[in-house]
Amino acid sequence: MISVVHAVKLTVKNADPPVLVVAVEDLDRILSGLTPTLEPAQIAHIYGAARDARTWAA
């Protein structure tokens, strides 16, 4: 999970894997319906994307 706080604007383009952007007031309802675990390969992919500076470039 990546939490963006006090952002004026958030744009997600061509995310691979696709990402889910949720408003804070819907977070509990949305997350409670999702599968709570990821496969190790999925975790590694997310970790790699989060550590890549190009992920956060404008």
Distance bins in CASP14 RR format, pairs under 12 A and 6 or more apart:
PFRMAT RR
TARGET T0000
AUTHOR 0000-0000-0000
RMODE 2
METHOD distances of the structure
MODEL  1
1 19 0 0 0 0 0 1 0 0 0 0 0
1 20 0 0 0 0 1 0 0 0 0 0 0
1 21 0 0 0 0 0 1 0 0 0 0 0
1 22 0 0 0 0 1 0 0 0 0 0 0
1 27 0 0 0 0 1 0 0 0 0 0 0
1 30 0 0 0 0 0 1 0 0 0 0 0
1 31 0 0 0 0 1 0 0 0 0 0 0
1 34 0 0 0 0 0 1 0 0 0 0 0
1 36 0 0 0 0 0 1 0 0 0 0 0
1 38 0 0 0 0 0 1 0 0 0 0 0
1 43 0 0 0 0 0 1 0 0 0 0 0
1 46 0 0 0 0 1 0 0 0 0 0 0
1 50 0 0 0 0 0 1 0 0 0 0 0
2 10 0 0 0 0 0 1 0 0 0 0 0
2 12 0 0 0 0 0 1 0 0 0 0 0
2 15 0 0 0 0 0 1 0 0 0 0 0
2 19 0 0 0 0 1 0 0 0 0 0 0
2 20 0 0 0 0 0 1 0 0 0 0 0
2 21 0 0 0 0 1 0 0 0 0 0 0
2 22 0 0 0 0 0 1 0 0 0 0 0
2 46 0 0 0 0 1 0 0 0 0 0 0
2 47 0 0 0 0 0 1 0 0 0 0 0
2 49 0 0 0 0 1 0 0 0 0 0 0
2 50 1 0 0 1 0 0 0 0 0 0 0
2 51 0 0 0 0 0 1 0 0 0 0 0
2 55 0 0 0 0 1 0 0 0 0 0 0
2 56 0 0 0 0 1 0 0 0 0 0 0
3 10 0 0 0 0 0 1 0 0 0 0 0
3 21 0 0 0 0 0 1 0 0 0 0 0
3 22 0 0 0 0 0 1 0 0 0 0 0
3 24 0 0 0 0 1 0 0 0 0 0 0
3 27 0 0 0 0 1 0 0 0 0 0 0
3 31 0 0 0 0 0 1 0 0 0 0 0
3 50 0 0 0 0 0 1 0 0 0 0 0
4 10 1 0 1 0 0 0 0 0 0 0 0
4 11 0 0 0 0 0 1 0 0 0 0 0
4 12 0 0 0 0 0 1 0 0 0 0 0
4 19 0 0 0 0 0 1 0 0 0 0 0
4 21 0 0 0 0 1 0 0 0 0 0 0
4 22 0 0 0 0 0 1 0 0 0 0 0
4 23 0 0 0 0 0 1 0 0 0 0 0
4 24 0 0 0 0 0 1 0 0 0 0 0
4 56 0 0 0 0 0 1 0 0 0 0 0
5 24 0 0 0 0 1 0 0 0 0 0 0
6 24 0 0 0 0 0 1 0 0 0 0 0
7 21 0 0 0 0 0 1 0 0 0 0 0
7 23 0 0 0 0 0 1 0 0 0 0 0
7 24 0 0 0 0 0 1 0 0 0 0 0
9 21 0 0 0 0 0 1 0 0 0 0 0
9 58 0 0 0 0 0 1 0 0 0 0 0
10 19 0 0 0 0 0 1 0 0 0 0 0
10 21 1 0 0 1 0 0 0 0 0 0 0
10 22 0 0 0 0 0 1 0 0 0 0 0
10 23 0 0 0 0 0 1 0 0 0 0 0
10 56 0 0 0 0 0 1 0 0 0 0 0
10 58 0 0 0 0 0 1 0 0 0 0 0
11 19 0 0 0 0 0 1 0 0 0 0 0
11 21 0 0 0 0 1 0 0 0 0 0 0
11 56 0 0 0 0 0 1 0 0 0 0 0
11 57 0 0 0 0 0 1 0 0 0 0 0
11 58 0 0 0 0 1 0 0 0 0 0 0
12 18 0 0 0 0 1 0 0 0 0 0 0
12 19 1 0 1 0 0 0 0 0 0 0 0
12 20 0 0 0 0 1 0 0 0 0 0 0
12 21 1 0 1 0 0 0 0 0 0 0 0
12 22 0 0 0 0 0 1 0 0 0 0 0
12 49 0 0 0 0 0 1 0 0 0 0 0
12 55 0 0 0 0 0 1 0 0 0 0 0
12 56 0 0 0 0 0 1 0 0 0 0 0
13 19 0 0 0 0 0 1 0 0 0 0 0
13 21 0 0 0 0 0 1 0 0 0 0 0
13 54 0 0 0 0 0 1 0 0 0 0 0
13 55 0 0 0 0 0 1 0 0 0 0 0
13 57 0 0 0 0 0 1 0 0 0 0 0
13 58 0 0 0 0 0 1 0 0 0 0 0
14 49 0 0 0 0 0 1 0 0 0 0 0
14 54 0 0 0 0 0 1 0 0 0 0 0
14 55 0 0 0 0 0 1 0 0 0 0 0
15 21 0 0 0 0 1 0 0 0 0 0 0
15 45 0 0 0 0 0 1 0 0 0 0 0
15 46 0 0 0 0 0 1 0 0 0 0 0
15 49 0 0 0 0 1 0 0 0 0 0 0
15 50 0 0 0 0 0 1 0 0 0 0 0
15 55 0 0 0 0 1 0 0 0 0 0 0
16 45 0 0 0 0 1 0 0 0 0 0 0
16 46 0 0 0 0 0 1 0 0 0 0 0
16 48 0 0 0 0 0 1 0 0 0 0 0
16 49 0 0 0 0 1 0 0 0 0 0 0
16 52 0 0 0 0 0 1 0 0 0 0 0
16 55 0 0 0 0 0 1 0 0 0 0 0
17 38 0 0 0 0 0 1 0 0 0 0 0
17 39 0 0 0 0 0 1 0 0 0 0 0
17 41 0 0 0 0 0 1 0 0 0 0 0
17 42 1 0 0 1 0 0 0 0 0 0 0
17 43 0 0 0 0 0 1 0 0 0 0 0
17 45 1 0 0 1 0 0 0 0 0 0 0
17 46 0 0 0 0 1 0 0 0 0 0 0
17 48 0 0 0 0 0 1 0 0 0 0 0
17 49 0 0 0 0 1 0 0 0 0 0 0
18 46 0 0 0 0 0 1 0 0 0 0 0
18 49 0 0 0 0 0 1 0 0 0 0 0
19 45 0 0 0 0 0 1 0 0 0 0 0
19 46 0 0 0 0 1 0 0 0 0 0 0
19 49 0 0 0 0 1 0 0 0 0 0 0
19 50 0 0 0 0 0 1 0 0 0 0 0
19 55 0 0 0 0 0 1 0 0 0 0 0
20 26 0 0 0 0 0 1 0 0 0 0 0
20 27 0 0 0 0 0 1 0 0 0 0 0
20 30 1 0 0 1 0 0 0 0 0 0 0
20 31 0 0 0 0 1 0 0 0 0 0 0
20 33 0 0 0 0 0 1 0 0 0 0 0
20 34 0 0 0 0 1 0 0 0 0 0 0
21 27 0 0 0 0 0 1 0 0 0 0 0
21 30 0 0 0 0 0 1 0 0 0 0 0
22 28 0 0 0 0 1 0 0 0 0 0 0
22 29 0 0 0 0 1 0 0 0 0 0 0
22 30 1 0 1 0 0 0 0 0 0 0 0
22 31 1 0 0 1 0 0 0 0 0 0 0
22 32 0 0 0 0 0 1 0 0 0 0 0
22 33 0 0 0 0 0 1 0 0 0 0 0
22 34 0 0 0 0 0 1 0 0 0 0 0
23 29 0 0 0 0 0 1 0 0 0 0 0
23 30 0 0 0 0 1 0 0 0 0 0 0
24 30 0 0 0 0 0 1 0 0 0 0 0
24 31 0 0 0 0 0 1 0 0 0 0 0
26 32 0 0 0 0 0 1 0 0 0 0 0
26 33 0 0 0 0 0 1 0 0 0 0 0
27 33 0 0 0 0 0 1 0 0 0 0 0
27 34 0 0 0 0 0 1 0 0 0 0 0
28 34 0 0 0 0 0 1 0 0 0 0 0
35 42 0 0 0 0 0 1 0 0 0 0 0
37 43 0 0 0 0 1 0 0 0 0 0 0
38 44 0 0 0 0 1 0 0 0 0 0 0
38 45 0 0 0 0 1 0 0 0 0 0 0
38 46 1 0 0 1 0 0 0 0 0 0 0
38 47 0 0 0 0 0 1 0 0 0 0 0
39 45 0 0 0 0 1 0 0 0 0 0 0
39 46 0 0 0 0 0 1 0 0 0 0 0
40 46 0 0 0 0 0 1 0 0 0 0 0
40 47 0 0 0 0 0 1 0 0 0 0 0
41 47 0 0 0 0 0 1 0 0 0 0 0
41 48 0 0 0 0 0 1 0 0 0 0 0
42 48 0 0 0 0 0 1 0 0 0 0 0
42 49 0 0 0 0 0 1 0 0 0 0 0
43 49 0 0 0 0 0 1 0 0 0 0 0
43 50 0 0 0 0 0 1 0 0 0 0 0
44 50 0 0 0 0 0 1 0 0 0 0 0
44 51 0 0 0 0 0 1 0 0 0 0 0
45 51 0 0 0 0 0 1 0 0 0 0 0
45 52 0 0 0 0 0 1 0 0 0 0 0
45 55 0 0 0 0 0 1 0 0 0 0 0
46 52 0 0 0 0 0 1 0 0 0 0 0
46 55 0 0 0 0 0 1 0 0 0 0 0
47 55 0 0 0 0 0 1 0 0 0 0 0
48 54 0 0 0 0 0 1 0 0 0 0 0
48 55 0 0 0 0 1 0 0 0 0 0 0
49 55 1 0 1 0 0 0 0 0 0 0 0
49 56 0 0 0 0 1 0 0 0 0 0 0
50 56 0 0 0 0 1 0 0 0 0 0 0
END
